[in-house]
Amino acid sequence: MPPKPLAPLAKKLMKGVIALELVGVFGVYGLFHMMNNSRDFRNTMNRRFPSVLEVYYQSNEWAGVYGIQEGDHQAWSAKQD
C-alpha cells in the first residue's frame, strides 16, 4: 500500500496560516484605528502597553505626522492638574 500524499494536509495548513495572517492584519488595523481616533484609548495604552504606544508614535512620525505624542503628553498633564 503506497503512502498517502501530503497535498491535502499542506492545503489545510496553508489555509490556516493565511486565515491567521488575515486575523492578525485586521486586528492590528483595528488597534491602530482606535489609537488614531481616541486620546483616552492612547492613555490606556500608555498605562498598560507603553511599548505599543511608542510604535504607534514612531509609525506616525515615519508617515510624516508629527506632534501627536507632544499633544498627548500636554493633554494628560493638564488633566492631572
N, C-alpha and C positions, 0 to 999 in steps of 0.2 A: 504494500500500500504506500503510494507516494505521499510525502509530507504536504500539508495544506499550504497554499501560498499565503504570504503575509499582506497581500494587497488590501483585503477588507479591513484588517487591523490598522494598517497605515492610513487608510482613508478616514477611519473613525478618529484616530489620534490627530490627524491634520485638522479635521473639522473642530475638534475640541480645542486645539491650540488657537485656531482662528476665532472661535467664539470667545475664548478668554481674552485675546487681544482686543476684540471689539468692546467687551465689557470694561476693560482697563482704559481704553481710549475715551469711551463715553463717561466713565467715572471721573477721569482727570479733567475732561472738559466741563463737567458739572461742577467740580470743585473750583476750577478757575472762574467759571461764570459767577458762582456765589461769592467768591472773594472779590471779583471785579465790581460787583454791584452793592456790596454791603460792608460798610466800615465796621459795623458791630460784629459781623462774622469774621472779619480780619482780626479784630481784637480778641475774639475767642480763639482763633488760630494762633495768635501771638502767645496766649496763655498756655495753650495745650501743645501745639506743634510749631515752635518758633522757626525751626529749620525749613518747614514747608512754606511759611510766610516769606522767608528770605529768598527762596527760589522764585516765588511769585514776584517779589520786588525786582529781582535780577532779570527775570524774563521780560518784565515791562521796560526796564532800562535798556535791554538789548533791542527791544522793539521801538525805542525812541520815546517812550512815555516816562517823563521824569516828574518827580515831586510827590508821588503818592506816599512814599514812606515818610517824608517830612511832614506832609499834611496829616497823616495818621497820628504821628507822634505828637504834633501840636494839639490835635483834637482830643487825644487821650489824656494828655497832661492837663488841658483845660477842664476836662470832665472830672478829674480827680481833685482839682482845687475847689 
